[in-house]
Amino acid sequence: MIHSLAAAMSAQLQNTSSLSTVGTWNFQDVRNSSPVRTTGPLAVSPWDIALCVTGTLISCENAIVIAILFYTPTLRAPMFILIGSLAFADLLAGLGLILNFIFIYMVNTEFVTLISVGLLIAAFSASVLNILAITVDRYLSLYNALTYHTERTVTFTYVMVVLIWLVCIGLGLLPVLGWNCLGDESSCSICRPVTKNHAVVLAVTFLLVFALMMQLYLQICKIAFRHAQQIAVQHQFMAISTTKGVSTLSVILCTFAMCWMPFAMYSIVADSSYPMIYTYATVLPATCNSVINPIIYAYRNPDIQKSLWLACCGCVPSNFSLRARTSSDV
Protein backbone atom coordinates (compact mmCIF):
# COMPACT_ATOMS: atom_id res chain seq x y z
CA MET A 1 0.00 0.00 0.00
CA ILE A 2 2.85 2.37 0.84
CA HIS A 3 5.51 0.79 -1.38
CA SER A 4 5.32 3.08 -4.39
CA LEU A 5 4.90 6.22 -2.33
CA ALA A 6 8.31 5.83 -0.79
CA ALA A 7 10.00 5.02 -4.06
CA ALA A 8 8.63 8.11 -5.75
CA MET A 9 9.42 10.22 -2.71
CA SER A 10 13.00 8.90 -2.66
CA ALA A 11 13.46 9.63 -6.35
CA GLN A 12 12.23 13.18 -5.80
CA LEU A 13 14.61 13.65 -2.89
CA GLN A 14 17.54 12.37 -4.91
CA ASN A 15 16.75 14.73 -7.80
CA THR A 16 16.47 17.63 -5.40
CA SER A 17 19.77 16.85 -3.71
CA SER A 18 21.54 16.75 -7.08
CA LEU A 19 20.47 20.35 -7.71
CA SER A 20 21.70 21.66 -4.40
CA THR A 21 24.67 20.81 -2.23
CA VAL A 22 22.58 21.60 0.82
CA GLY A 23 20.30 18.66 0.02
CA THR A 24 17.01 20.13 1.24
CA TRP A 25 13.76 18.20 0.79
CA ASN A 26 10.89 19.74 -1.15
CA PHE A 27 7.53 18.02 -0.68
CA GLN A 28 5.38 20.54 -2.54
CA ASP A 29 5.68 19.15 -6.02
CA VAL A 30 5.80 15.46 -5.14
CA ARG A 31 3.12 13.33 -6.78
CA ASN A 32 2.12 9.67 -6.55
CA SER A 33 3.79 8.84 -9.84
CA SER A 34 5.17 5.43 -10.58
CA PRO A 35 8.48 4.46 -8.97
CA VAL A 36 11.56 5.47 -10.94
CA ARG A 37 14.49 3.12 -10.74
CA THR A 38 17.73 5.03 -10.34
CA THR A 39 21.30 3.95 -10.83
CA GLY A 40 22.41 5.18 -7.41
CA PRO A 41 21.10 4.31 -3.97
CA LEU A 42 17.68 5.66 -3.02
CA ALA A 43 17.54 8.47 -0.49
CA VAL A 44 15.75 7.27 2.63
CA SER A 45 12.49 9.09 3.26
CA PRO A 46 11.83 10.16 6.87
CA TRP A 47 8.22 9.04 6.42
CA ASP A 48 9.38 5.51 5.65
CA ILE A 49 11.61 5.54 8.71
CA ALA A 50 8.62 6.59 10.84
CA LEU A 51 6.49 3.80 9.35
CA CYS A 52 9.25 1.23 9.90
CA VAL A 53 9.68 2.30 13.53
CA THR A 54 5.91 2.12 13.98
CA GLY A 55 5.89 -1.36 12.48
CA THR A 56 8.63 -2.48 14.87
CA LEU A 57 6.69 -1.17 17.87
CA ILE A 58 3.50 -2.85 16.62
CA SER A 59 5.30 -6.18 16.17
CA CYS A 60 6.85 -6.13 19.64
CA GLU A 61 3.63 -5.20 21.44
CA ASN A 62 1.47 -7.78 19.73
CA ALA A 63 4.08 -10.54 19.87
CA ILE A 64 3.99 -10.23 23.66
CA VAL A 65 0.19 -10.48 23.66
CA ILE A 66 0.24 -13.58 21.45
CA ALA A 67 2.92 -15.22 23.62
CA ILE A 68 0.90 -14.58 26.80
CA LEU A 69 -2.29 -16.01 25.28
CA PHE A 70 -0.47 -19.02 23.85
CA TYR A 71 1.37 -20.01 27.03
CA THR A 72 -1.54 -19.37 29.43
CA PRO A 73 -4.07 -22.26 29.19
CA THR A 74 -6.67 -20.40 31.26
CA LEU A 75 -7.02 -17.67 28.62
CA ARG A 76 -9.21 -19.60 26.18
CA ALA A 77 -12.53 -17.79 26.55
CA PRO A 78 -14.16 -16.30 23.40
CA MET A 79 -12.98 -12.85 24.43
CA PHE A 80 -9.33 -13.99 24.45
CA ILE A 81 -9.73 -15.80 21.12
CA LEU A 82 -10.76 -12.51 19.52
CA ILE A 83 -7.99 -10.59 21.30
CA GLY A 84 -5.50 -13.14 19.98
CA SER A 85 -6.86 -12.82 16.45
CA LEU A 86 -6.60 -9.03 16.67
CA ALA A 87 -3.04 -9.27 18.00
CA PHE A 88 -2.08 -11.63 15.16
CA ALA A 89 -3.56 -9.25 12.57
CA ASP A 90 -1.68 -6.31 14.05
CA LEU A 91 1.51 -8.39 14.24
CA LEU A 92 1.23 -9.10 10.51
CA ALA A 93 0.60 -5.41 9.89
CA GLY A 94 3.74 -4.48 11.82
CA LEU A 95 5.84 -7.07 10.00
CA GLY A 96 4.34 -5.85 6.72
CA LEU A 97 5.51 -2.30 7.44
CA ILE A 98 9.02 -3.55 8.22
CA LEU A 99 9.15 -5.73 5.10
CA ASN A 100 7.76 -2.88 3.05
CA PHE A 101 10.66 -0.68 4.16
CA ILE A 102 13.16 -3.42 3.23
CA PHE A 103 11.52 -4.07 -0.14
CA ILE A 104 11.50 -0.37 -1.05
CA TYR A 105 15.25 0.08 -0.76
CA MET A 106 16.47 -3.42 -1.66
CA VAL A 107 14.00 -5.30 -3.89
CA ASN A 108 11.96 -2.73 -5.79
CA THR A 109 10.06 -4.87 -8.32
CA GLU A 110 6.42 -4.99 -9.38
CA PHE A 111 5.86 -8.50 -7.99
CA VAL A 112 7.28 -7.54 -4.58
CA THR A 113 5.13 -4.41 -4.62
CA LEU A 114 1.98 -6.49 -5.15
CA ILE A 115 2.94 -8.93 -2.39
CA SER A 116 3.69 -6.09 0.03
CA VAL A 117 0.43 -4.29 -0.77
CA GLY A 118 -1.57 -7.53 -0.45
CA LEU A 119 -0.08 -8.29 2.96
CA LEU A 120 -0.79 -4.80 4.29
CA ILE A 121 -4.38 -4.78 2.97
CA ALA A 122 -5.11 -8.20 4.46
CA ALA A 123 -3.51 -7.39 7.83
CA PHE A 124 -5.10 -3.98 8.38
CA SER A 125 -8.49 -5.21 7.13
CA ALA A 126 -8.29 -8.10 9.60
CA SER A 127 -7.38 -5.66 12.36
CA VAL A 128 -10.46 -3.50 11.69
CA LEU A 129 -12.81 -6.49 11.37
CA ASN A 130 -11.45 -8.10 14.54
CA ILE A 131 -12.20 -4.88 16.42
CA LEU A 132 -15.75 -5.13 15.09
CA ALA A 133 -15.88 -8.78 16.21
CA ILE A 134 -14.76 -7.81 19.72
CA THR A 135 -17.53 -5.21 19.78
CA VAL A 136 -20.07 -7.87 18.74
CA ASP A 137 -18.73 -10.18 21.45
CA ARG A 138 -19.11 -7.49 24.10
CA TYR A 139 -22.67 -6.85 22.96
CA LEU A 140 -23.57 -10.55 23.07
CA SER A 141 -22.01 -10.96 26.53
CA LEU A 142 -24.51 -8.37 27.77
CA TYR A 143 -27.51 -9.20 25.62
CA ASN A 144 -27.26 -12.97 26.23
CA ALA A 145 -25.60 -12.89 29.64
CA LEU A 146 -27.15 -16.17 30.84
CA THR A 147 -26.16 -18.24 27.79
CA TYR A 148 -22.94 -16.46 26.84
CA HIS A 149 -20.52 -18.83 28.62
CA THR A 150 -21.46 -21.93 26.63
CA GLU A 151 -19.83 -24.15 24.04
CA ARG A 152 -22.08 -22.60 21.41
CA THR A 153 -20.50 -19.18 21.99
CA VAL A 154 -16.99 -20.63 21.56
CA THR A 155 -18.01 -22.27 18.28
CA PHE A 156 -19.60 -19.04 17.05
CA THR A 157 -16.41 -17.16 17.93
CA TYR A 158 -14.18 -19.56 15.97
CA VAL A 159 -16.51 -19.39 12.97
CA MET A 160 -16.46 -15.58 13.11
CA VAL A 161 -12.65 -15.52 13.24
CA VAL A 162 -12.34 -17.93 10.30
CA LEU A 163 -14.77 -15.86 8.20
CA ILE A 164 -12.87 -12.67 9.01
CA TRP A 165 -9.57 -14.13 7.85
CA LEU A 166 -11.06 -15.65 4.70
CA VAL A 167 -12.51 -12.28 3.71
CA CYS A 168 -9.28 -10.42 4.47
CA ILE A 169 -7.09 -12.92 2.62
CA GLY A 170 -9.40 -12.49 -0.36
CA LEU A 171 -9.03 -8.71 -0.17
CA GLY A 172 -5.26 -9.05 0.03
CA LEU A 173 -5.14 -11.28 -3.05
CA LEU A 174 -7.08 -8.86 -5.25
CA PRO A 175 -4.04 -6.74 -6.29
CA VAL A 176 -2.02 -9.90 -7.01
CA LEU A 177 -4.85 -11.38 -9.09
CA GLY A 178 -5.01 -8.37 -11.37
CA TRP A 179 -7.02 -5.69 -9.57
CA ASN A 180 -4.18 -3.19 -9.72
CA CYS A 181 -3.19 -0.12 -11.71
CA LEU A 182 0.24 -1.24 -12.94
CA GLY A 183 -1.06 -1.26 -16.52
CA ASP A 184 -3.01 2.01 -16.24
CA GLU A 185 -1.42 4.70 -14.09
CA SER A 186 -4.45 6.98 -14.49
CA SER A 187 -6.59 4.55 -12.45
CA CYS A 188 -4.26 4.52 -9.44
CA SER A 189 -5.42 5.56 -6.00
CA ILE A 190 -3.34 7.43 -3.43
CA CYS A 191 -1.61 4.12 -2.70
CA ARG A 192 -0.21 2.63 -5.88
CA PRO A 193 -0.74 -0.05 -7.16
CA VAL A 194 -4.20 -0.13 -5.56
CA THR A 195 -6.85 1.11 -8.00
CA LYS A 196 -9.09 4.03 -7.13
CA ASN A 197 -12.18 1.79 -7.13
CA HIS A 198 -10.49 -0.71 -4.82
CA ALA A 199 -9.50 2.05 -2.40
CA VAL A 200 -13.01 3.52 -2.39
CA VAL A 201 -14.55 0.11 -1.66
CA LEU A 202 -12.19 -0.40 1.28
CA ALA A 203 -12.85 3.11 2.61
CA VAL A 204 -16.63 2.79 2.35
CA THR A 205 -16.44 -0.61 4.06
CA PHE A 206 -14.54 0.99 6.91
CA LEU A 207 -17.20 3.69 7.27
CA LEU A 208 -19.90 1.01 7.44
CA VAL A 209 -17.91 -0.90 10.06
CA PHE A 210 -17.50 2.25 12.13
CA ALA A 211 -21.23 3.02 11.90
CA LEU A 212 -22.05 -0.53 13.05
CA MET A 213 -19.59 -0.20 15.94
CA MET A 214 -21.24 3.03 17.06
CA GLN A 215 -24.66 1.39 17.00
CA LEU A 216 -23.44 -1.64 18.96
CA TYR A 217 -21.69 0.48 21.57
CA LEU A 218 -24.85 2.56 21.95
CA GLN A 219 -26.78 -0.62 22.68
CA ILE A 220 -24.03 -1.76 25.08
CA CYS A 221 -24.36 1.48 27.01
CA LYS A 222 -28.13 1.07 27.27
CA ILE A 223 -27.85 -2.52 28.51
CA ALA A 224 -25.05 -1.62 30.92
CA PHE A 225 -27.15 1.16 32.47
CA ARG A 226 -30.08 -1.22 32.84
CA HIS A 227 -27.92 -3.92 34.45
CA ALA A 228 -26.34 -1.37 36.76
CA GLN A 229 -29.75 -0.24 37.93
CA GLN A 230 -30.73 -3.83 38.67
CA ILE A 231 -27.63 -4.82 40.65
CA ALA A 232 -26.61 -1.52 42.27
CA VAL A 233 -27.03 -1.33 46.03
CA GLN A 234 -26.39 2.37 46.26
CA HIS A 235 -27.14 5.08 43.72
CA GLN A 236 -23.58 6.42 43.99
CA PHE A 237 -22.08 3.05 43.04
CA MET A 238 -24.31 2.85 39.99
CA ALA A 239 -23.33 6.34 38.84
CA ILE A 240 -19.60 5.70 39.23
CA SER A 241 -19.55 2.29 37.51
CA THR A 242 -21.70 3.24 34.55
CA THR A 243 -19.91 6.55 34.02
CA LYS A 244 -16.57 4.72 33.92
CA GLY A 245 -17.94 2.25 31.37
CA VAL A 246 -19.31 4.97 29.11
CA SER A 247 -16.01 6.86 29.33
CA THR A 248 -14.11 3.73 28.29
CA LEU A 249 -16.37 3.19 25.28
CA SER A 250 -16.00 6.84 24.27
CA VAL A 251 -12.20 6.53 24.35
CA ILE A 252 -12.32 3.35 22.23
CA LEU A 253 -14.56 4.89 19.57
CA CYS A 254 -12.74 8.22 19.45
CA THR A 255 -9.35 6.53 19.16
CA PHE A 256 -10.54 4.29 16.35
CA ALA A 257 -12.12 7.20 14.47
CA MET A 258 -9.14 9.55 14.89
CA CYS A 259 -6.74 6.92 13.55
CA TRP A 260 -8.69 5.63 10.56
CA MET A 261 -11.16 8.33 9.54
CA PRO A 262 -8.63 10.73 7.91
CA PHE A 263 -7.17 7.99 5.71
CA ALA A 264 -10.62 6.60 4.78
CA MET A 265 -12.01 9.99 3.78
CA TYR A 266 -8.84 10.95 1.92
CA SER A 267 -8.91 7.66 -0.01
CA ILE A 268 -12.38 8.52 -1.28
CA VAL A 269 -11.71 12.10 -2.42
CA ALA A 270 -8.07 11.88 -3.58
CA ASP A 271 -6.23 10.04 -6.34
CA SER A 272 -2.68 9.51 -7.56
CA SER A 273 -2.29 13.13 -8.68
CA TYR A 274 -2.41 14.44 -5.09
CA PRO A 275 0.83 15.20 -3.22
CA MET A 276 2.26 12.17 -1.45
CA ILE A 277 2.91 14.01 1.77
CA TYR A 278 -0.86 14.09 2.39
CA THR A 279 -1.03 10.34 1.89
CA TYR A 280 1.81 9.75 4.34
CA ALA A 281 0.18 12.13 6.84
CA THR A 282 -3.02 10.03 6.80
CA VAL A 283 -1.39 6.59 6.58
CA LEU A 284 0.78 7.09 9.67
CA PRO A 285 -2.13 7.69 12.10
CA ALA A 286 -3.94 4.66 10.65
CA THR A 287 -0.94 2.44 11.39
CA CYS A 288 -0.76 3.89 14.91
CA ASN A 289 -4.13 2.29 15.63
CA SER A 290 -2.33 -1.06 15.71
CA VAL A 291 0.01 0.39 18.34
CA ILE A 292 -2.93 1.40 20.53
CA ASN A 293 -4.99 -1.80 20.09
CA PRO A 294 -2.92 -3.99 22.47
CA ILE A 295 -3.20 -1.32 25.17
CA ILE A 296 -6.97 -0.99 24.83
CA TYR A 297 -7.96 -4.61 24.30
CA ALA A 298 -5.18 -6.66 25.94
CA TYR A 299 -3.02 -4.90 28.52
CA ARG A 300 -6.05 -3.40 30.30
CA ASN A 301 -7.43 -6.89 30.92
CA PRO A 302 -6.68 -8.05 34.52
CA ASP A 303 -6.18 -11.69 33.48
CA ILE A 304 -3.56 -10.70 30.90
CA GLN A 305 -1.97 -8.32 33.41
CA LYS A 306 -1.63 -11.18 35.90
CA SER A 307 -0.05 -13.46 33.27
CA LEU A 308 2.33 -10.68 32.26
CA TRP A 309 3.41 -10.15 35.88
CA LEU A 310 3.99 -13.88 36.31
CA ALA A 311 5.97 -14.11 33.07
CA CYS A 312 8.18 -11.10 33.81
CA CYS A 313 8.62 -11.28 37.59
CA GLY A 314 7.40 -14.72 38.58
CA CYS A 315 4.96 -13.19 41.04
CA VAL A 316 1.95 -10.91 41.35
CA PRO A 317 2.13 -7.64 43.34
CA SER A 318 0.41 -7.78 46.71
CA ASN A 319 -1.73 -4.77 45.83
CA PHE A 320 -2.89 -6.35 42.55
CA SER A 321 -6.58 -7.14 42.64
CA LEU A 322 -7.84 -9.62 40.08
CA ARG A 323 -11.57 -9.17 39.66
CA ALA A 324 -13.42 -11.67 37.56
CA ARG A 325 -14.93 -10.08 34.49
CA THR A 326 -18.70 -10.22 34.27
CA SER A 327 -21.19 -9.76 31.50
CA SER A 328 -21.81 -6.20 32.66
CA ASP A 329 -18.24 -5.12 32.05
CA VAL A 330 -17.88 -2.79 29.08
C-alpha positions in Angstrom: 0.0 0.0 0.0 2.9 2.4 0.8 5.5 0.8 -1.4 5.3 3.1 -4.4 4.9 6.2 -2.3 8.3 5.8 -0.8 10.0 5.0 -4.1 8.6 8.1 -5.7 9.4 10.2 -2.7 13.0 8.9 -2.7 13.5 9.6 -6.3 12.2 13.2 -5.8 14.6 13.7 -2.9 17.5 12.4 -4.9 16.8 14.7 -7.8 16.5 17.6 -5.4 19.8 16.8 -3.7 21.5 16.8 -7.1 20.5 20.3 -7.7 21.7 21.7 -4.4 24.7 20.8 -2.2 22.6 21.6 0.8 20.3 18.7 0.0 17.0 20.1 1.2 13.8 18.2 0.8 10.9 19.7 -1.1 7.5 18.0 -0.7 5.4 20.5 -2.5 5.7 19.1 -6.0 5.8 15.5 -5.1 3.1 13.3 -6.8 2.1 9.7 -6.6 3.8 8.8 -9.8 5.2 5.4 -10.6 8.5 4.5 -9.0 11.6 5.5 -10.9 14.5 3.1 -10.7 17.7 5.0 -10.3 21.3 3.9 -10.8 22.4 5.2 -7.4 21.1 4.3 -4.0 17.7 5.7 -3.0 17.5 8.5 -0.5 15.7 7.3 2.6 12.5 9.1 3.3 11.8 10.2 6.9 8.2 9.0 6.4 9.4 5.5 5.6 11.6 5.5 8.7 8.6 6.6 10.8 6.5 3.8 9.4 9.2 1.2 9.9 9.7 2.3 13.5 5.9 2.1 14.0 5.9 -1.4 12.5 8.6 -2.5 14.9 6.7 -1.2 17.9 3.5 -2.8 16.6 5.3 -6.2 16.2 6.9 -6.1 19.6 3.6 -5.2 21.4 1.5 -7.8 19.7 4.1 -10.5 19.9 4.0 -10.2 23.7 0.2 -10.5 23.7 0.2 -13.6 21.5 2.9 -15.2 23.6 0.9 -14.6 26.8 -2.3 -16.0 25.3 -0.5 -19.0 23.8 1.4 -20.0 27.0 -1.5 -19.4 29.4 -4.1 -22.3 29.2 -6.7 -20.4 31.3 -7.0 -17.7 28.6 -9.2 -19.6 26.2 -12.5 -17.8 26.5 -14.2 -16.3 23.4 -13.0 -12.8 24.4 -9.3 -14.0 24.5 -9.7 -15.8 21.1 -10.8 -12.5 19.5 -8.0 -10.6 21.3 -5.5 -13.1 20.0 -6.9 -12.8 16.5 -6.6 -9.0 16.7 -3.0 -9.3 18.0 -2.1 -11.6 15.2 -3.6 -9.3 12.6 -1.7 -6.3 14.0 1.5 -8.4 14.2 1.2 -9.1 10.5 0.6 -5.4 9.9 3.7 -4.5 11.8 5.8 -7.1 10.0 4.3 -5.8 6.7 5.5 -2.3 7.4 9.0 -3.5 8.2 9.2 -5.7 5.1 7.8 -2.9 3.0 10.7 -0.7 4.2 13.2 -3.4 3.2 11.5 -4.1 -0.1 11.5 -0.4 -1.1 15.2 0.1 -0.8 16.5 -3.4 -1.7 14.0 -5.3 -3.9 12.0 -2.7 -5.8 10.1 -4.9 -8.3 6.4 -5.0 -9.4 5.9 -8.5 -8.0 7.3 -7.5 -4.6 5.1 -4.4 -4.6 2.0 -6.5 -5.2 2.9 -8.9 -2.4 3.7 -6.1 0.0 0.4 -4.3 -0.8 -1.6 -7.5 -0.4 -0.1 -8.3 3.0 -0.8 -4.8 4.3 -4.4 -4.8 3.0 -5.1 -8.2 4.5 -3.5 -7.4 7.8 -5.1 -4.0 8.4 -8.5 -5.2 7.1 -8.3 -8.1 9.6 -7.4 -5.7 12.4 -10.5 -3.5 11.7 -12.8 -6.5 11.4 -11.4 -8.1 14.5 -12.2 -4.9 16.4 -15.7 -5.1 15.1 -15.9 -8.8 16.2 -14.8 -7.8 19.7 -17.5 -5.2 19.8 -20.1 -7.9 18.7 -18.7 -10.2 21.5 -19.1 -7.5 24.1 -22.7 -6.8 23.0 -23.6 -10.6 23.1 -22.0 -11.0 26.5 -24.5 -8.4 27.8 -27.5 -9.2 25.6 -27.3 -13.0 26.2 -25.6 -12.9 29.6 -27.1 -16.2 30.8 -26.2 -18.2 27.8 -22.9 -16.5 26.8 -20.5 -18.8 28.6 -21.5 -21.9 26.6 -19.8 -24.1 24.0 -22.1 -22.6 21.4 -20.5 -19.2 22.0 -17.0 -20.6 21.6 -18.0 -22.3 18.3 -19.6 -19.0 17.1 -16.4 -17.2 17.9 -14.2 -19.6 16.0 -16.5 -19.4 13.0 -16.5 -15.6 13.1 -12.6 -15.5 13.2 -12.3 -17.9 10.3 -14.8 -15.9 8.2 -12.9 -12.7 9.0 -9.6 -14.1 7.9 -11.1 -15.6 4.7 -12.5 -12.3 3.7 -9.3 -10.4 4.5 -7.1 -12.9 2.6 -9.4 -12.5 -0.4 -9.0 -8.7 -0.2 -5.3 -9.0 0.0 -5.1 -11.3 -3.0 -7.1 -8.9 -5.2 -4.0 -6.7 -6.3 -2.0 -9.9 -7.0 -4.9 -11.4 -9.1 -5.0 -8.4 -11.4 -7.0 -5.7 -9.6 -4.2 -3.2 -9.7 -3.2 -0.1 -11.7 0.2 -1.2 -12.9 -1.1 -1.3 -16.5 -3.0 2.0 -16.2 -1.4 4.7 -14.1 -4.4 7.0 -14.5 -6.6 4.6 -12.5 -4.3 4.5 -9.4 -5.4 5.6 -6.0 -3.3 7.4 -3.4 -1.6 4.1 -2.7 -0.2 2.6 -5.9 -0.7 -0.1 -7.2 -4.2 -0.1 -5.6 -6.9 1.1 -8.0 -9.1 4.0 -7.1 -12.2 1.8 -7.1 -10.5 -0.7 -4.8 -9.5 2.1 -2.4 -13.0 3.5 -2.4 -14.5 0.1 -1.7 -12.2 -0.4 1.3 -12.9 3.1 2.6 -16.6 2.8 2.3 -16.4 -0.6 4.1 -14.5 1.0 6.9 -17.2 3.7 7.3 -19.9 1.0 7.4 -17.9 -0.9 10.1 -17.5 2.3 12.1 -21.2 3.0 11.9 -22.0 -0.5 13.0 -19.6 -0.2 15.9 -21.2 3.0 17.1 -24.7 1.4 17.0 -23.4 -1.6 19.0 -21.7 0.5 21.6 -24.8 2.6 22.0 -26.8 -0.6 22.7 -24.0 -1.8 25.1 -24.4 1.5 27.0 -28.1 1.1 27.3 -27.9 -2.5 28.5 -25.0 -1.6 30.9 -27.1 1.2 32.5 -30.1 -1.2 32.8 -27.9 -3.9 34.4 -26.3 -1.4 36.8 -29.8 -0.2 37.9 -30.7 -3.8 38.7 -27.6 -4.8 40.7 -26.6 -1.5 42.3 -27.0 -1.3 46.0 -26.4 2.4 46.3 -27.1 5.1 43.7 -23.6 6.4 44.0 -22.1 3.1 43.0 -24.3 2.9 40.0 -23.3 6.3 38.8 -19.6 5.7 39.2 -19.5 2.3 37.5 -21.7 3.2 34.6 -19.9 6.5 34.0 -16.6 4.7 33.9 -17.9 2.2 31.4 -19.3 5.0 29.1 -16.0 6.9 29.3 -14.1 3.7 28.3 -16.4 3.2 25.3 -16.0 6.8 24.3 -12.2 6.5 24.4 -12.3 3.4 22.2 -14.6 4.9 19.6 -12.7 8.2 19.4 -9.3 6.5 19.2 -10.5 4.3 16.4 -12.1 7.2 14.5 -9.1 9.5 14.9 -6.7 6.9 13.5 -8.7 5.6 10.6 -11.2 8.3 9.5 -8.6 10.7 7.9 -7.2 8.0 5.7 -10.6 6.6 4.8 -12.0 10.0 3.8 -8.8 11.0 1.9 -8.9 7.7 0.0 -12.4 8.5 -1.3 -11.7 12.1 -2.4 -8.1 11.9 -3.6 -6.2 10.0 -6.3 -2.7 9.5 -7.6 -2.3 13.1 -8.7 -2.4 14.4 -5.1 0.8 15.2 -3.2 2.3 12.2 -1.4 2.9 14.0 1.8 -0.9 14.1 2.4 -1.0 10.3 1.9 1.8 9.7 4.3 0.2 12.1 6.8 -3.0 10.0 6.8 -1.4 6.6 6.6 0.8 7.1 9.7 -2.1 7.7 12.1 -3.9 4.7 10.7 -0.9 2.4 11.4 -0.8 3.9 14.9 -4.1 2.3 15.6 -2.3 -1.1 15.7 0.0 0.4 18.3 -2.9 1.4 20.5 -5.0 -1.8 20.1 -2.9 -4.0 22.5 -3.2 -1.3 25.2 -7.0 -1.0 24.8 -8.0 -4.6 24.3 -5.2 -6.7 25.9 -3.0 -4.9 28.5 -6.1 -3.4 30.3 -7.4 -6.9 30.9 -6.7 -8.0 34.5 -6.2 -11.7 33.5 -3.6 -10.7 30.9 -2.0 -8.3 33.4 -1.6 -11.2 35.9 -0.1 -13.5 33.3 2.3 -10.7 32.3 3.4 -10.1 35.9 4.0 -13.9 36.3 6.0 -14.1 33.1 8.2 -11.1 33.8 8.6 -11.3 37.6 7.4 -14.7 38.6 5.0 -13.2 41.0 2.0 -10.9 41.4 2.1 -7.6 43.3 0.4 -7.8 46.7 -1.7 -4.8 45.8 -2.9 -6.4 42.5 -6.6 -7.1 42.6 -7.8 -9.6 40.1 -11.6 -9.2 39.7 -13.4 -11.7 37.6 -14.9 -10.1 34.5 -18.7 -10.2 34.3 -21.2 -9.8 31.5 -21.8 -6.2 32.7 -18.2 -5.1 32.1 -17.9 -2.8 29.1 
